[in-house]
Amino acid sequence: VIHPVVITPPKANPLKKKAEKYKNNVRRALIVNDPQVGYRRRIHTNELYPFHDRRVLDLALQIAEEEQIDHISFGGDCLDLSEWSDKYTPEPEFFLTTQPALIEWAWWLAQFRSAQPESEIKTLEGNHDERMPRLIVATMKQAYRLKPVDELTLPPSLSVPRLLALHDLGIDYVDGYPDNGYWLNRNVFITHGDVVRGTPGGTANAITQRQAFTTIFGHIHRREQVTRR
C-alpha cells in the first residue's frame, strides 16, 4: 500500500560551518538536477538495485555539510517513477518499486535538511515526477487531488509532495511542469526544462536564443553551457 513516508531528520551535523560573511552580500546555492531515484527488481530473487547514483548524491551532501549553503534546489526528476509511465509500457522489473524509491529519496532529503537546517530548499516537478498526476488524470480521475478531511491544508494524498512528507522537512514543492520554474535572484532562473536537442550544446543554445536572462536547467542529462551577449 502506498502511504506517506515518515522519516525523522537526524540531528544537525556537528561539523562547524564556515560562518564568515560573504562580501557584497553574495549567497551560495547548491543545485542538484535529475537524480531520478528508482529501482529495478530482480524477478527471481526480489532484490532491488538502484539505477540512481548514490555516489553523486553523497558528493552533493558532503558539499552541503562542509559549506554554508543559503539555498538548495533539486531541479526536477528527483523520482523516476518508472511504473507510472503512460507513454512507455513499464517493464515487470519496475513493478512495486515506487514505495522503496519514495523511502530512499525522503531519506536523502532528510540528510540535506539536517546538513542545512536554516537553508531554503525547493524541489521542482519534472516530467518524471509529473507521471503520477498525469496517470491519475488519465485512468483514475476520482482520485485527482483527493485529500483526507483532516488534511485539507496539505497536498493531495496521492501526490509526490505528500508521499514524501515534504511539509515535515520544510521543503517547498514547485509543481506545474513545464511552466514551474522560479527566480533564484533577479538575474537567475531555475527550471527543469522541456527542450531537447541532439547536437552537442544544442539544447543550451536553443534556450539561450529565446531568453534574455541566465537559466539553469536539467532534463537532458548532459552538461552544456552557452553564453550570448
URJOWO-V934803 format. One record per residue. N is the residue number from 0. RES is the residue in one letter. PSI is psi in whole degrees, 0 to 359 (999 if undefined). D_CENTER is the distance of its C-alpha to the mean C-alpha in whole Angstrom. Layout:
BEGIN
N,RES,PSI,D_CENTER + N,RES,PSI,D_CENTER
END
This chain:
BEGIN
0,V,128,23 + 1,I,129,19 + 2,H,163,19 + 3,P,144,17 + 4,V,134,16 + 5,V,110,18 + 6,I,123,17 + 7,T,118,19 + 8,P,138,18 + 9,P,170,20 + 10,K,153,23 + 11,A,144,22 + 12,N,130,22 + 13,P,350,26 + 14,L,137,26 + 15,K,128,27 + 16,K,154,25 + 17,K,116,26 + 18,A,5,28 + 19,E,146,30 + 20,K,138,29 + 21,Y,140,28 + 22,K,145,30 + 23,N,28,30 + 24,N,33,27 + 25,V,135,25 + 26,R,155,21 + 27,R,140,19 + 28,A,139,15 + 29,L,122,13 + 30,I,124,10 + 31,V,120,8 + 32,N,142,7 + 33,D,52,7 + 34,P,330,7 + 35,Q,59,8 + 36,V,126,9 + 37,G,172,12 + 38,Y,159,16 + 39,R,151,19 + 40,R,126,22 + 41,R,118,26 + 42,I,320,28 + 43,H,335,31 + 44,T,349,30 + 45,N,12,27 + 46,E,139,25 + 47,L,135,21 + 48,Y,134,20 + 49,P,148,16 + 50,F,9,15 + 51,H,161,12 + 52,D,101,14 + 53,R,333,14 + 54,R,319,17 + 55,V,318,14 + 56,L,323,12 + 57,D,322,15 + 58,L,316,16 + 59,A,321,13 + 60,L,322,14 + 61,Q,322,18 + 62,I,316,17 + 63,A,327,16 + 64,E,327,19 + 65,E,332,21 + 66,E,161,21 + 67,Q,110,21 + 68,I,128,17 + 69,D,334,17 + 70,H,133,14 + 71,I,129,11 + 72,S,124,8 + 73,F,108,4 + 74,G,33,5 + 75,G,161,4 + 76,D,43,5 + 77,C,323,3 + 78,L,143,7 + 79,D,321,10 + 80,L,50,12 + 81,S,318,15 + 82,E,1,18 + 83,W,5,16 + 84,S,132,17 + 85,D,7,20 + 86,K,321,21 + 87,Y,150,21 + 88,T,116,23 + 89,P,138,21 + 90,E,149,23 + 91,P,331,25 + 92,E,345,23 + 93,F,352,20 + 94,F,139,21 + 95,L,39,20 + 96,T,356,17 + 97,T,314,15 + 98,Q,311,16 + 99,P,328,16 + 100,A,318,12 + 101,L,316,11 + 102,I,315,14 + 103,E,316,13 + 104,W,323,9 + 105,A,323,10 + 106,W,315,13 + 107,W,316,11 + 108,L,322,9 + 109,A,325,13 + 110,Q,319,14 + 111,F,320,12 + 112,R,321,14 + 113,S,322,17 + 114,A,328,17 + 115,Q,77,17 + 116,P,332,18 + 117,E,354,19 + 118,S,151,16 + 119,E,131,14 + 120,I,127,10 + 121,K,146,8 + 122,T,130,5 + 123,L,147,6 + 124,E,127,7 + 125,G,183,8 + 126,N,331,11 + 127,H,319,10 + 128,D,329,8 + 129,E,349,11 + 130,R,324,13 + 131,M,304,14 + 132,P,329,15 + 133,R,319,17 + 134,L,325,19 + 135,I,316,20 + 136,V,322,22 + 137,A,326,23 + 138,T,345,25 + 139,M,63,25 + 140,K,331,25 + 141,Q,334,26 + 142,A,356,23 + 143,Y,122,21 + 144,R,27,20 + 145,L,138,23 + 146,K,149,23 + 147,P,152,25 + 148,V,339,28 + 149,D,9,27 + 150,E,37,23 + 151,L,341,24 + 152,T,353,22 + 153,L,168,19 + 154,P,164,16 + 155,P,148,18 + 156,S,313,18 + 157,L,73,17 + 158,S,156,13 + 159,V,311,10 + 160,P,326,10 + 161,R,318,14 + 162,L,332,13 + 163,L,353,11 + 164,A,47,13 + 165,L,332,11 + 166,H,331,15 + 167,D,335,16 + 168,L,356,14 + 169,G,38,14 + 170,I,130,11 + 171,D,134,11 + 172,Y,121,9 + 173,V,101,10 + 174,D,190,11 + 175,G,26,13 + 176,Y,138,12 + 177,P,11,14 + 178,D,33,15 + 179,N,32,13 + 180,G,172,13 + 181,Y,160,14 + 182,W,122,17 + 183,L,320,16 + 184,N,197,20 + 185,R,343,23 + 186,N,349,22 + 187,V,126,19 + 188,F,134,16 + 189,I,131,12 + 190,T,161,11 + 191,H,315,9 + 192,G,146,13 + 193,D,17,15 + 194,V,134,18 + 195,V,127,19 + 196,R,144,22 + 197,G,337,24 + 198,T,148,26 + 199,P,127,25 + 200,G,357,24 + 201,G,323,24 + 202,T,311,21 + 203,A,322,21 + 204,N,318,24 + 205,A,320,24 + 206,I,319,21 + 207,T,324,24 + 208,Q,336,26 + 209,R,0,25 + 210,Q,153,24 + 211,A,32,26 + 212,F,162,23 + 213,T,129,21 + 214,T,130,17 + 215,I,124,14 + 216,F,165,12 + 217,G,230,11 + 218,H,320,11 + 219,I,351,15 + 220,H,30,14 + 221,R,160,17 + 222,R,116,18 + 223,E,143,20 + 224,Q,123,21 + 225,V,139,24 + 226,T,150,26 + 227,R,140,28 + 228,R,999,31
END
